Amino acid sequence: MQQLNAKYEAPWRVTASVIKMIVSDGSPELLAFDRGWGSGACDDGTAMPRRGDRWVVYYTSNSSIGAAQVLESYPLASASLIDPRLRENVR
């Protein structure tokens, strides 16, 4: 892809610590999420989070100790524009 587009950046994957839950009582300590899913066509251009960045991660899990399946992830500033629960609960 870099040969076709010099600005192309490979998709990324990070592991993050959970610091606050908005819905639910149980939470895994860590969540892994990514962009691109192995394809440049699926990469939405969101920059990789850096240490200390606050993100909102929507996930589901069969149990509080089960492996979480991340459904969506967004920077806090972006997610708070569309999810009213964040404006009330996240500071």
Sine and cosine of phi, psi and omega as CSV:
sin_phi,cos_phi,sin_psi,cos_psi,sin_omega,cos_omega
0.00,0.00,-0.58,0.82,-0.02,-1.00
-0.89,0.45,-0.46,0.89,0.05,-1.00
-0.94,0.33,-0.51,0.86,0.01,-1.00
-0.99,0.11,-0.54,0.84,-0.05,-1.00
-0.59,-0.81,0.94,-0.35,-0.07,-1.00
-0.89,0.46,-0.40,0.92,-0.03,-1.00
-1.00,0.03,-0.04,1.00,-0.02,-1.00
-0.90,0.43,0.75,-0.66,0.10,-1.00
-0.88,-0.47,0.70,-0.71,-0.02,-1.00
-0.86,0.51,0.56,-0.83,0.10,-1.00
-0.83,0.56,0.35,-0.94,-0.09,-1.00
-0.79,-0.61,0.23,-0.97,0.06,-1.00
-0.59,-0.81,0.73,-0.69,0.01,-1.00
-0.74,-0.67,0.32,-0.95,0.14,-0.99
-0.89,-0.46,0.76,-0.65,-0.09,-1.00
-0.81,-0.59,0.49,-0.87,0.11,-0.99
-1.00,0.10,0.66,-0.75,0.06,-1.00
-0.99,0.11,0.84,-0.55,-0.01,-1.00
-0.94,-0.33,-0.37,0.93,0.00,-1.00
-0.40,-0.92,0.65,-0.76,0.07,-1.00
-0.96,-0.27,0.69,-0.72,0.07,-1.00
-1.00,-0.08,-0.66,0.75,0.01,-1.00
-0.80,-0.60,0.72,-0.69,0.05,-1.00
0.98,-0.17,0.33,-0.95,0.02,-1.00
-0.98,-0.22,-0.57,0.82,-0.05,-1.00
-0.99,-0.11,0.49,-0.87,-0.01,-1.00
-0.43,-0.90,0.60,-0.80,0.16,-0.99
-0.94,0.34,0.39,-0.92,0.03,-1.00
-0.96,0.27,-0.54,0.84,-0.04,-1.00
-0.77,-0.64,0.54,-0.84,0.11,-0.99
-0.75,-0.66,0.66,-0.75,0.10,-0.99
-0.96,-0.29,0.71,-0.71,0.06,-1.00
-0.56,-0.83,0.28,-0.96,-0.12,-0.99
-0.50,-0.87,0.00,-1.00,0.13,-0.99
-0.71,-0.70,0.55,-0.84,0.12,-0.99
0.99,-0.16,-0.54,0.84,0.01,-1.00
0.72,0.69,0.62,0.79,0.07,-1.00
1.00,0.10,0.05,1.00,-0.04,-1.00
-0.69,-0.73,0.73,-0.68,0.07,-1.00
-0.88,0.47,-0.47,0.88,0.00,-1.00
-0.93,0.38,-0.44,0.90,0.00,-1.00
-1.00,-0.02,-0.16,0.99,-0.03,-1.00
-0.96,0.27,0.86,-0.51,-0.04,-1.00
-1.00,0.04,0.10,0.99,0.07,-1.00
1.00,0.08,0.03,1.00,0.03,-1.00
-0.93,0.37,0.77,-0.64,-0.01,-1.00
-0.92,0.39,0.51,-0.86,0.03,-1.00
-0.90,0.43,0.72,-0.70,0.04,-1.00
-0.90,0.45,0.54,-0.84,0.08,-1.00
-0.96,-0.28,0.32,-0.95,0.02,-1.00
-0.79,0.62,0.77,-0.63,0.02,-1.00
1.00,-0.08,-0.27,0.96,0.07,-1.00
-0.90,0.43,0.58,-0.81,0.02,-1.00
-0.97,-0.25,0.83,-0.56,-0.01,-1.00
-0.84,-0.54,0.39,-0.92,0.12,-0.99
-0.95,-0.31,0.81,-0.59,-0.03,-1.00
-0.86,-0.51,0.87,-0.50,0.05,-1.00
-1.00,-0.10,0.82,-0.57,-0.04,-1.00
-0.56,-0.83,0.22,-0.98,0.08,-1.00
-0.74,-0.67,0.48,-0.88,0.02,-1.00
-0.48,-0.88,0.57,-0.82,0.02,-1.00
-0.95,0.30,-0.42,0.91,0.04,-1.00
-0.44,-0.90,0.28,-0.96,-0.03,-1.00
-0.92,0.40,-0.31,0.95,0.03,-1.00
-0.96,-0.29,-0.01,1.00,0.01,-1.00
-0.98,0.18,0.26,-0.97,0.04,-1.00
-0.93,0.37,0.78,-0.63,-0.01,-1.00
-0.98,0.20,0.60,-0.80,0.10,-0.99
-0.94,-0.33,0.93,-0.37,-0.02,-1.00
-0.97,0.25,0.78,-0.63,0.01,-1.00
-0.99,-0.11,-0.70,0.71,-0.01,-1.00
-0.51,-0.86,0.41,-0.91,0.07,-1.00
-0.49,-0.87,0.67,-0.74,-0.05,-1.00
-0.57,-0.82,0.47,-0.88,0.16,-0.99
-0.86,0.51,0.56,-0.83,-0.04,-1.00
-0.80,0.59,-0.68,0.73,-0.03,-1.00
-0.87,0.49,-0.64,0.77,0.01,-1.00
-0.96,0.30,-0.74,0.68,-0.05,-1.00
-0.89,0.45,-0.58,0.81,-0.04,-1.00
-0.94,0.35,-0.28,0.96,0.07,-1.00
-0.96,0.27,-0.42,0.91,-0.08,-1.00
-0.90,-0.43,-0.27,0.96,-0.03,-1.00
-0.91,-0.41,0.97,-0.24,-0.07,-1.00
-0.88,0.47,-0.40,0.92,0.04,-1.00
-0.88,0.47,-0.48,0.88,-0.04,-1.00
-0.97,0.26,-0.59,0.80,0.01,-1.00
-0.90,0.45,-0.51,0.86,-0.04,-1.00
-1.00,0.07,-0.51,0.86,-0.20,-0.98
-0.93,-0.37,-0.39,0.92,-0.11,-0.99
-0.96,-0.29,0.82,-0.57,0.03,-1.00
-0.82,-0.57,0.00,0.00,0.00,0.00
